[in-house]
Amino acid sequence: MAPQGKLDLDPVVVRRARALAARAAEPIIEMARTHTTVSVERALLRIAGLTGADAEGRPWVNHLADNVRDQVGLEHGVALPVWDALLRGPYGTPADLARAAARGEARFRLPGGSDAREARDAARRAARSGIGRIDRRRAERDRMLAEAGEPPRPWIYLIVATGDIYEDIPQAQAAAREGADVVAVIRSTGQSLLDFVPEGATREGYAGTYATQENFRLMRAALDEVSRELGRYVRLTNYASGLCMPEIAALAGLERLDMMLNDCMYGIIFRDINPRRTFIDQRFSRQVHARAGIMINTGEDNYLTTADAVDAAHTVVVSQLLNERFGHEAGLADGQLGLGHAFEIDPSVPESFRLELAHAQLVRELFPDAPLKYMPPTKHMTGNIFAGYLLDAFFNLAGVMTEQSIILIGMMTEGIHTPWLSDRDLALENVRYVRDACGGLAEDFMPRPGGFVAERARRVLGESVELLERVERDGLLNAIAEGTFGVTRRPPDGGKGLDGVVARAGGYFNPAIEILDDEDPHAVHEHEEVPA
């Protein structure tokens, strides 16, 4: 049998791993196809153009969805009751209807016969108009890439998050001028647990900046400006996770974000969001990402902050395989699967760097066409900033040697305090030096057949298959409940947001899902002829 990549992985074992992941994912996919959530329904309203909030900041989409749920339920979706009310009532726009609903004046019903047909047609027109806007934003990105140019890989990924969008903007532009290819605006602490999306530009986030449509618009415009200045396209990242995952995905598509943090289990494990709610929301959000040409970033790296990075290496691979399957089913191409992993082995472990190389090369070979996102050491960073700077350099070296696609820069002071701007400059200098000095070192990195690196990679792959067999047999929800990923136990009916899950009734109708299910996002994009 011909060698498989640098590690000579057994293709039979690799195929079995993917087959097991597909079987383990199928019950979750079926659940997502037969249920909806309050956020999925609100996302439809946002795609259809409903924006704004009341004087207290409660979005109109929340008012409308809550009133429909209270009066007729969401089992058939929000579309039929809303567009039926718009056709019957004295409301010029969905915003007018939402204001009436907030005052307790709007009445909703589930229409039948010709009324239902008219409501479906009107809802389809509104959804197609919104998805047409997303398609046009995707085409804009393609034009920007042609004009400004694509940066070489690995892309340098840097976080900006002051809490104030108007402070974030100059910092993001300065970071781009210093070499950042991807700017991530980390979200304000706790936003993932809000069951609404704040409105407007915000200046008072905590350890991050609120994800809002206006903040997305402002930052995208600022990065377009610096992209033209630098002659390379600078990508913008935010977070489509938490209780409003579908809505934030829709807003990201409408405002041309390029990457979104969107993992199948992160919110469950690290934010205690209900598993069922998460998986249902995830499918819709990924369909939107697929249509918008947005690259997702997954969060497997986080498992290694709570579990041992050597013992739990196979759980990262299992999650990546599941994320791949969920992503493909939702329409994401391999080039949109920014699967995550991390350099988190205790540096005092003998052969730690060789172990890191084995894990990184294994992931690279399992997902050769995926834009992998490699995360820096955090768990074992200490007050010794010199040791931390050296550890980050080894991380950068591993990333270059194993051809990682996206490298999030490590900060030498992460173990002491929130890094200063000067720390960021040093971190950028570190990664630039390693990337430039190594050049094409990856082509010379050839692990010895049967040697330490190759054998470690094969062992992790074998452990991954064993775990997938158990997950496929017992069910993914049970595996999560048992603490398989990241040690933390999360039962299927626990956590936040379960009350927002609704089983679809016969005749359920959501025109956005109808369009996203029926149309190949990549084929549609190629033609770019989507009517407004």
C-alpha positions as CSV (number, residue, x, y, z in Angstrom):
1,M,0.0,0.0,0.0
2,A,1.4,3.5,-0.9
3,P,2.3,5.7,2.0
4,Q,-0.4,8.1,3.1
5,G,1.1,11.6,3.6
6,K,4.1,12.0,6.0
7,L,2.6,9.8,8.7
8,D,1.7,6.8,6.5
9,L,-1.8,6.7,8.1
10,D,-3.8,3.6,7.3
11,P,-6.6,4.8,4.9
12,V,-8.9,2.0,6.1
13,V,-8.7,3.3,9.6
14,V,-9.3,6.9,8.4
15,R,-12.3,5.8,6.4
16,R,-13.7,3.9,9.4
17,A,-13.2,7.0,11.6
18,R,-15.3,9.1,9.2
19,A,-18.0,6.5,8.8
20,L,-18.3,6.2,12.6
21,A,-18.5,10.0,12.9
22,A,-21.2,10.1,10.3
23,R,-23.3,7.4,12.1
24,A,-22.8,9.1,15.4
25,A,-23.9,12.5,14.0
26,E,-27.1,11.2,12.2
27,P,-29.5,11.2,15.2
28,I,-28.4,14.8,16.0
29,I,-28.9,15.8,12.4
30,E,-32.4,14.3,12.4
31,M,-33.2,16.1,15.7
32,A,-32.1,19.4,14.1
33,R,-34.3,18.7,11.0
34,T,-37.4,18.0,13.0
35,H,-37.1,20.9,15.6
36,T,-36.9,24.6,15.6
37,T,-35.9,27.2,18.3
38,V,-36.9,30.7,19.1
39,S,-33.6,31.9,17.7
40,V,-34.0,30.1,14.4
41,E,-37.4,31.8,14.0
42,R,-36.0,35.2,15.0
43,A,-33.1,34.7,12.5
44,L,-35.7,34.4,9.7
45,L,-37.2,37.7,10.8
46,R,-33.7,39.3,10.7
47,I,-33.0,37.9,7.3
48,A,-36.3,39.3,6.1
49,G,-35.1,42.8,7.2
50,L,-36.5,43.3,10.7
51,T,-34.1,45.4,12.8
52,G,-34.4,47.7,15.8
53,A,-35.5,47.5,19.4
54,D,-37.8,49.2,21.9
55,A,-36.7,51.9,24.3
56,E,-35.5,49.3,26.8
57,G,-33.3,47.6,24.1
58,R,-35.5,44.6,23.6
59,P,-35.3,43.7,19.8
60,W,-38.4,43.8,17.7
61,V,-37.7,40.3,16.5
62,N,-38.0,39.1,20.1
63,H,-41.3,40.9,20.6
64,L,-42.7,39.4,17.4
65,A,-41.5,35.8,18.0
66,D,-42.7,35.9,21.6
67,N,-46.2,37.1,20.7
68,V,-46.6,34.5,18.0
69,R,-45.5,31.8,20.4
70,D,-47.9,33.0,23.1
71,Q,-50.9,33.2,20.7
72,V,-50.5,30.2,18.3
73,G,-47.2,28.5,19.2
74,L,-44.0,28.1,17.1
75,E,-44.6,24.5,16.0
76,H,-45.5,25.7,12.5
77,G,-42.9,28.4,12.5
78,V,-43.2,32.2,12.8
79,A,-43.5,32.9,9.1
80,L,-47.2,32.0,8.4
81,P,-48.6,33.9,11.4
82,V,-46.4,37.0,10.8
83,W,-47.0,37.4,7.0
84,D,-50.6,36.5,7.4
85,A,-51.0,39.4,9.9
86,L,-49.1,41.7,7.6
87,L,-51.4,40.8,4.7
88,R,-54.6,41.2,6.8
89,G,-53.7,44.1,9.1
90,P,-53.0,47.8,8.8
91,Y,-49.2,47.2,9.1
92,G,-46.9,48.6,6.5
93,T,-43.8,46.7,7.6
94,P,-42.7,43.9,10.0
95,A,-41.4,46.7,12.3
96,D,-44.9,48.2,12.5
97,L,-46.4,44.8,13.3
98,A,-43.7,44.2,16.0
99,R,-44.5,47.6,17.6
100,A,-48.2,46.6,17.7
101,A,-47.3,43.3,19.2
102,A,-45.2,45.0,21.9
103,R,-48.3,47.1,22.8
104,G,-50.4,44.0,22.9
105,E,-52.5,45.0,19.9
106,A,-51.5,42.5,17.2
107,R,-53.4,39.3,16.8
108,F,-51.9,36.2,15.2
109,R,-53.5,33.0,13.7
110,L,-52.4,30.0,11.7
111,P,-54.0,30.7,8.3
112,G,-55.4,28.0,6.0
113,G,-56.4,27.7,2.4
114,S,-55.7,30.6,0.1
115,D,-54.7,32.8,3.0
116,A,-51.9,30.3,3.9
117,R,-50.7,30.3,0.2
118,E,-50.6,34.1,0.1
119,A,-48.7,34.2,3.4
120,R,-46.2,31.6,2.2
121,D,-45.6,33.5,-1.0
122,A,-45.1,36.8,0.9
123,A,-42.7,35.2,3.4
124,R,-40.8,33.5,0.6
125,R,-40.3,36.8,-1.2
126,A,-39.0,38.4,2.0
127,A,-36.6,35.6,2.8
128,R,-35.3,35.4,-0.7
129,S,-34.7,39.2,-0.7
130,G,-32.6,38.8,2.5
131,I,-30.7,35.8,1.3
132,G,-30.1,37.8,-1.9
133,R,-28.4,40.5,0.2
134,I,-26.2,37.8,1.8
135,D,-25.3,36.6,-1.7
136,R,-24.3,40.1,-2.8
137,R,-22.1,40.5,0.3
138,R,-20.3,37.3,-0.6
139,A,-19.7,38.6,-4.1
140,E,-18.4,41.8,-2.6
141,R,-15.8,39.7,-0.6
142,D,-14.7,38.1,-3.9
143,R,-14.2,41.5,-5.5
144,M,-12.3,42.7,-2.5
145,L,-10.0,39.7,-2.6
146,A,-9.3,40.3,-6.2
147,E,-8.6,44.0,-5.6
148,A,-6.6,43.8,-2.3
149,G,-5.0,40.4,-2.6
150,E,-4.9,37.3,-0.5
151,P,-2.3,37.2,2.3
152,P,0.1,34.1,2.3
153,R,-0.6,31.3,4.8
154,P,-0.4,30.7,7.7
155,W,-2.6,33.7,8.4
156,I,-1.8,35.6,11.6
157,Y,-5.0,35.8,13.8
158,L,-5.2,38.4,16.5
159,I,-7.8,39.4,19.0
160,V,-9.0,42.9,19.6
161,A,-11.5,43.6,22.4
162,T,-11.7,46.8,24.4
163,G,-15.4,46.8,25.0
164,D,-15.8,49.9,23.0
165,I,-16.2,49.5,19.2
166,Y,-14.8,52.9,18.6
167,E,-11.6,51.9,20.4
168,D,-11.5,48.5,18.7
169,I,-11.4,50.1,15.3
170,P,-8.1,51.9,15.5
171,Q,-6.5,49.0,17.4
172,A,-7.7,46.6,14.7
173,Q,-6.3,48.8,11.9
174,A,-3.0,49.1,13.7
175,A,-2.8,45.3,14.2
176,A,-3.4,44.8,10.5
177,R,-0.6,47.3,9.7
178,E,1.7,45.2,12.0
179,G,0.9,42.0,10.2
180,A,-2.4,40.6,11.4
181,D,-4.3,38.9,8.6
182,V,-7.4,38.0,10.7
183,V,-8.9,40.3,13.4
184,A,-11.2,38.7,15.9
185,V,-13.4,41.0,18.0
186,I,-14.0,38.9,21.0
187,R,-17.5,39.2,22.5
188,S,-18.4,40.8,25.8
189,T,-18.4,38.4,28.8
190,G,-21.7,36.6,29.1
191,Q,-23.2,37.6,25.8
192,S,-23.5,34.0,24.8
193,L,-26.1,33.6,27.6
194,L,-28.3,36.5,26.4
195,D,-31.4,35.3,24.5
196,F,-31.4,38.5,22.4
197,V,-28.9,40.4,20.3
198,P,-28.1,43.9,21.5
199,E,-28.9,46.7,19.1
200,G,-26.6,49.4,17.7
201,A,-23.0,50.5,18.3
202,T,-21.8,49.7,21.8
203,R,-19.2,51.2,24.1
204,E,-19.5,49.3,27.4
205,G,-18.6,45.7,26.9
206,Y,-16.8,43.7,29.6
207,A,-13.6,41.8,28.6
208,G,-14.9,42.1,25.0
209,T,-17.2,44.1,22.7
210,Y,-20.9,43.2,22.1
211,A,-21.6,41.4,18.9
212,T,-24.3,43.6,17.1
213,Q,-25.1,44.3,13.5
214,E,-23.9,47.9,13.7
215,N,-20.6,46.9,15.4
216,F,-20.2,44.3,12.6
217,R,-20.8,47.0,10.0
218,L,-18.4,49.5,11.5
219,M,-15.5,47.1,11.9
220,R,-16.0,45.6,8.4
221,A,-15.8,49.1,6.9
222,A,-12.7,49.9,8.9
223,L,-10.9,46.7,7.8
224,D,-11.9,47.3,4.2
225,E,-10.2,50.7,4.4
226,V,-7.0,49.2,5.8
227,S,-7.1,46.3,3.3
228,R,-7.0,48.7,0.4
229,E,-4.2,50.6,2.1
230,L,-2.1,47.5,2.7
231,G,-2.9,45.7,-0.6
232,R,-4.1,42.5,1.2
233,Y,-7.5,41.5,2.4
234,V,-7.9,41.5,6.2
235,R,-10.5,39.1,7.5
236,L,-13.0,39.8,10.3
237,T,-14.1,37.3,12.9
238,N,-16.7,37.2,15.5
239,Y,-18.7,34.6,17.5
240,A,-21.8,32.7,16.3
241,S,-22.3,30.7,19.4
242,G,-24.6,30.9,22.5
243,L,-28.3,31.3,22.6
244,C,-28.5,33.6,19.6
245,M,-26.2,31.6,17.3
246,P,-28.6,31.6,14.3
247,E,-29.3,35.3,14.5
248,I,-25.7,36.3,14.8
249,A,-24.9,34.0,11.9
250,A,-27.5,35.9,9.8
251,L,-26.1,39.3,10.8
252,A,-22.6,38.1,10.0
253,G,-23.8,37.1,6.5
254,L,-25.6,40.5,6.0
255,E,-22.5,42.5,7.1
256,R,-19.8,40.4,5.3
257,L,-17.9,38.9,8.1
258,D,-15.4,36.3,7.0
259,M,-15.0,33.9,9.9
260,M,-17.3,32.9,12.8
261,L,-16.5,30.9,15.9
262,N,-19.1,28.1,15.5
263,D,-18.4,24.8,17.2
264,C,-20.8,21.9,17.7
265,M,-20.1,21.5,21.5
266,Y,-18.3,24.6,22.8
267,G,-21.4,26.3,24.1
268,I,-22.7,23.1,25.7
269,I,-19.5,22.3,27.6
270,F,-18.1,25.7,28.5
271,R,-21.3,27.9,28.7
272,D,-23.8,25.2,29.9
273,I,-26.2,25.9,27.0
274,N,-28.6,23.0,26.5
275,P,-27.3,20.4,24.1
276,R,-30.5,20.1,22.1
277,R,-30.8,23.9,21.7
278,T,-27.2,24.1,20.6
279,F,-27.3,21.4,17.9
280,I,-30.6,22.7,16.4
281,D,-29.3,26.3,16.3
282,Q,-26.0,25.1,15.0
283,R,-27.4,23.5,11.8
284,F,-29.2,26.6,10.7
285,S,-26.3,28.9,11.5
286,R,-23.9,26.7,9.5
287,Q,-26.4,26.7,6.5
288,V,-26.2,30.5,6.6
289,H,-22.4,30.4,6.9
290,A,-22.2,28.1,3.9
291,R,-24.4,30.5,1.8
292,A,-22.4,33.5,2.9
293,G,-19.0,32.0,2.2
294,I,-18.0,32.4,5.8
295,M,-15.3,30.1,7.3
296,I,-16.2,28.6,10.7
297,N,-13.7,28.2,13.5
298,T,-14.3,25.3,15.9
299,G,-13.3,25.1,19.5
300,E,-11.7,21.8,20.2
301,D,-8.7,23.6,21.6
302,N,-10.7,24.4,24.6
303,Y,-11.0,20.8,25.6
304,L,-7.2,20.8,26.3
305,T,-7.6,23.7,28.8
306,T,-9.7,21.4,31.1
307,A,-8.4,18.0,30.2
308,D,-4.8,16.7,29.8
309,A,-3.5,17.5,26.3
310,V,-1.8,14.1,26.0
311,D,-4.4,11.9,27.4
312,A,-7.3,13.8,25.7
313,A,-5.7,14.2,22.3
314,H,-8.1,11.7,20.7
315,T,-11.1,13.6,22.0
316,V,-10.0,16.6,19.8
317,V,-9.8,14.4,16.7
318,V,-13.2,12.9,17.4
319,S,-14.8,16.3,17.8
320,Q,-13.1,17.5,14.6
321,L,-14.5,14.6,12.7
322,L,-18.0,15.3,14.1
323,N,-17.7,19.0,13.3
324,E,-16.7,18.0,9.7
325,R,-19.7,15.8,9.3
326,F,-22.1,18.4,10.8
327,G,-20.5,21.0,8.6
328,H,-20.8,19.0,5.4
329,E,-24.4,18.2,6.0
330,A,-25.2,21.9,6.5
331,G,-23.5,22.7,3.2
332,L,-20.0,23.9,4.3
333,A,-17.2,23.1,1.9
334,D,-13.8,21.8,3.2
335,G,-12.4,25.2,2.6
336,Q,-14.8,26.6,5.2
337,L,-14.0,24.2,8.0
338,G,-11.5,26.0,10.2
339,L,-11.1,23.1,12.6
340,G,-9.4,24.0,15.8
341,H,-6.7,22.4,17.9
342,A,-4.0,23.6,20.3
343,F,-0.4,23.5,21.5
344,E,-1.3,22.8,25.2
345,I,1.0,19.9,26.4
346,D,2.8,20.6,29.7
347,P,6.3,21.8,28.6
348,S,7.8,19.7,31.4
349,V,6.6,16.5,29.8
350,P,9.5,14.6,28.1
351,E,9.4,14.9,24.3
352,S,6.6,17.5,24.6
353,F,7.5,19.2,21.3
354,R,7.6,15.9,19.4
355,L,4.2,15.1,20.8
356,E,2.9,18.4,19.7
357,L,4.3,17.8,16.2
358,A,2.6,14.4,16.1
359,H,-0.8,15.8,17.0
360,A,-0.5,18.8,14.7
361,Q,0.6,16.7,11.7
362,L,-2.1,14.2,12.3
363,V,-4.8,16.8,12.2
364,R,-3.2,18.4,9.1
365,E,-3.3,15.0,7.2
366,L,-6.8,14.0,8.3
367,F,-8.2,17.3,7.0
368,P,-5.8,18.3,4.1
369,D,-8.2,20.9,2.6
370,A,-9.4,22.5,5.8
371,P,-8.1,25.9,6.9
372,L,-7.0,24.6,10.3
373,K,-6.8,27.1,13.2
374,Y,-4.0,26.4,15.6
375,M,-4.2,27.9,19.1
376,P,-1.2,28.9,21.3
377,P,-0.3,27.7,24.7
378,T,-2.3,29.2,27.5
379,K,-2.8,26.6,30.2
380,H,0.9,26.4,31.1
381,M,1.8,30.0,30.7
382,T,3.2,31.4,34.0
383,G,4.6,34.6,35.4
384,N,7.9,33.8,33.7
385,I,7.4,35.9,30.5
386,F,10.8,34.8,29.0
387,A,9.8,31.2,29.2
388,G,6.4,32.1,27.8
389,Y,7.9,34.0,24.8
390,L,10.0,30.9,24.1
391,L,7.0,28.6,24.4
392,D,5.1,30.8,21.9
393,A,8.1,30.6,19.5
394,F,8.0,26.8,19.7
395,F,4.2,27.0,19.0
396,N,4.8,29.2,16.0
397,L,7.5,26.7,14.8
398,A,5.2,23.8,15.1
399,G,2.5,25.7,13.1
400,V,4.9,26.4,10.3
401,M,6.4,22.9,10.2
402,T,3.0,21.2,10.0
403,E,1.4,23.7,7.6
404,Q,-1.3,25.1,9.9
405,S,-3.5,27.5,8.0
406,I,-4.3,30.1,10.8
407,I,-2.1,30.8,13.8
408,L,-3.6,32.7,16.7
409,I,-0.7,34.6,18.2
410,G,0.3,33.7,21.7
411,M,1.0,36.5,24.3
412,M,3.9,36.1,26.8
413,T,1.9,37.8,29.6
414,E,-1.3,35.7,29.3
415,G,-0.4,34.0,32.6
416,I,-0.2,37.4,34.4
417,H,-2.7,39.9,33.1
418,T,-4.7,41.0,30.0
419,P,-1.9,41.6,27.5
420,W,-0.9,45.2,26.7
421,L,-0.6,46.6,23.2
422,S,3.2,46.4,23.5
423,D,2.8,42.6,24.3
424,R,0.9,42.2,21.1
425,D,3.6,43.9,19.1
426,L,6.2,41.5,20.5
427,A,3.9,38.6,19.8
428,L,3.5,39.7,16.2
429,E,7.3,40.1,15.9
430,N,7.7,36.6,17.2
431,V,5.4,34.9,14.7
432,R,6.7,37.0,11.8
433,Y,10.2,36.0,12.5
434,V,9.4,32.3,12.7
435,R,7.3,32.4,9.6
436,D,9.8,34.3,7.6
437,A,12.9,32.4,8.9
438,C,11.4,29.0,8.3
439,G,9.9,29.7,4.9
440,G,9.1,26.3,3.3
441,L,10.4,24.2,6.2
442,A,7.3,22.1,6.1
443,E,8.5,20.4,2.9
444,D,11.7,19.2,4.8
445,F,9.8,18.0,7.8
446,M,9.5,14.2,7.2
447,P,8.9,12.1,10.3
448,R,10.8,8.9,10.3
449,P,8.7,5.9,9.3
450,G,7.9,4.0,12.4
451,G,9.5,6.7,14.5
452,F,8.2,8.5,17.6
453,V,6.1,11.1,15.8
454,A,4.5,8.7,13.3
455,E,3.7,6.1,16.0
456,R,2.2,8.7,18.3
457,A,-0.1,10.0,15.5
458,R,-1.2,6.4,14.7
459,R,-1.9,5.7,18.4
460,V,-4.1,8.9,18.7
461,L,-6.0,7.9,15.6
462,G,-6.6,4.4,16.9
463,E,-7.9,5.9,20.2
464,S,-10.1,8.2,18.2
465,V,-11.7,5.2,16.4
466,E,-12.3,3.4,19.8
467,L,-14.0,6.5,21.2
468,L,-16.1,7.0,18.1
469,E,-17.3,3.4,18.4
470,R,-18.5,4.1,21.9
471,V,-20.1,7.4,20.8
472,E,-21.9,5.8,17.9
473,R,-23.1,2.9,20.1
474,D,-24.3,5.0,23.1
475,G,-25.2,8.3,21.4
476,L,-23.5,11.7,21.3
477,L,-25.8,13.2,23.8
478,N,-24.9,10.5,26.3
479,A,-21.2,10.9,25.6
480,I,-21.5,14.6,26.4
481,A,-23.4,13.9,29.5
482,E,-20.6,11.5,30.7
483,G,-17.9,14.2,30.3
484,T,-16.2,12.7,27.3
485,F,-15.2,16.1,25.9
486,G,-13.4,18.6,28.1
487,V,-14.2,16.5,31.2
488,T,-17.4,18.6,32.0
489,R,-20.7,16.7,32.2
490,R,-23.7,18.2,30.5
491,P,-27.0,16.2,30.5
492,P,-29.3,16.4,27.4
493,D,-32.1,18.2,29.2
494,G,-30.0,20.4,31.4
495,G,-28.4,23.8,30.8
496,K,-29.8,27.1,29.5
497,G,-32.2,27.5,26.6
498,L,-34.1,24.2,26.5
499,D,-37.4,26.2,26.9
500,G,-36.6,27.7,23.5
501,V,-36.7,24.3,21.7
502,V,-39.9,23.4,19.8
503,A,-40.7,20.2,17.9
504,R,-41.9,21.0,14.4
505,A,-45.5,20.1,13.5
506,G,-46.6,18.8,10.2
507,G,-46.7,21.7,7.8
508,Y,-43.9,23.6,9.5
509,F,-42.7,26.4,7.3
510,N,-39.6,28.5,7.4
511,P,-38.8,30.0,3.9
512,A,-35.1,30.6,4.8
513,I,-34.6,26.9,5.7
514,E,-36.5,26.0,2.6
515,I,-34.1,28.0,0.4
516,L,-31.0,26.9,2.2
517,D,-32.0,23.3,2.2
518,D,-32.9,23.3,-1.5
519,E,-30.1,25.3,-3.1
520,D,-26.4,24.5,-3.3
521,P,-24.7,27.6,-1.8
522,H,-21.6,27.2,-3.9
523,A,-23.6,26.7,-7.2
524,V,-25.8,29.8,-6.4
525,H,-22.7,31.8,-5.6
526,E,-21.0,30.9,-8.9
527,H,-24.0,32.3,-10.9
528,E,-24.5,35.3,-8.6
529,E,-28.0,35.8,-10.1
530,V,-30.2,35.9,-7.0
531,P,-33.2,38.2,-7.3
532,A,-33.7,40.8,-4.6
